[in-house]
């Protein structure tokens, strides 16, 4: 199907979502709250920021808008936005703990209330006020309820974009007040072709596109940061040892893995990698190796496929484990229950 996207989004894939957002701009019908749902690093944040830029661009004139001119980079609003100085753009993220230097577990109700105070005031730029919440699932229950009150009575010309990997971890009452956009993973072929355009050899482009599993932001980070890519592949190899180890070996591995610095985000990423490895094992069992995500691990995966690991059953258990981690169940308990 030919894409009807007209604006210069500078992203790969997600054409249906981009077309929808363009229609809301031209029709001046953008919802005051958008819920962007999809895997991490699939491109949600890139699109949210570009959409924010298009909305505030002075070329956004409603039904007369020329979509090709949005995000012009020349009008005062675009210039201040590109420099991070647009006064009515708010990024609501978890505060950093002064003692540890790491992000706190949740976005607090205090943060949401402070944001509401700012949004209630007159616009600095005499334009839209834009809020992006990159990890909406990290809002505490109090913070979510506080935001809900605002969503019920939003201030004029205010757009809030909530980003999350799953709608199941967002309050149903918040979901009901948002326009939800579901972000699927991008096709391997689309990512591969973009990597070829960026100067990669075909074998390198295919390996990166395969490991990224449809997550465009991750694929391009691999492309731009060789050290990060190398470390990521080594991390996957280490996680693979969980499947290769005996029960006693898994117990020792989990005990070492789940240290004080092992966060909920670390645990969820490990589960994602385990899911991916198990899907590869199933592909090998079904003679579909051309679809493997971890092509560089083919010998190890073939060996595991021959050991009759219950991949399908483990994949189902991983989904349950993911929900338990979102519910703040002990990470160590979750992994021991899954793998031992």
Protein Blocks (a to p, Z undefined) as FASTA:
>chain_A
ZZfbfbdnhpgejklmmmmmmmmmmnopacfbdcddddehilpmmmmmmmmmmmmpmklg
hjmlcfklgonlmamklmmmmnopafkbccddddddfklopacfbdcfklmmmmmmmmmp
ccfklpacddddfblmlpcfklmmmmmmmmmmccehiacddddfbfklgcfklmmmpccd
ddddddfklmmmmmmmnopafklmmmmmmmnnopaklmmmmmmmmmlmmmmmmmmmmmmm
mmmpcfklmmmmmmmmmgfklcfklmmmmmmmmmmmmmmmmmmmnopaklpfblmlmmmm
mmmmmnopafklmmmmmmmmmmmmmnopafklmmmmmmZZ
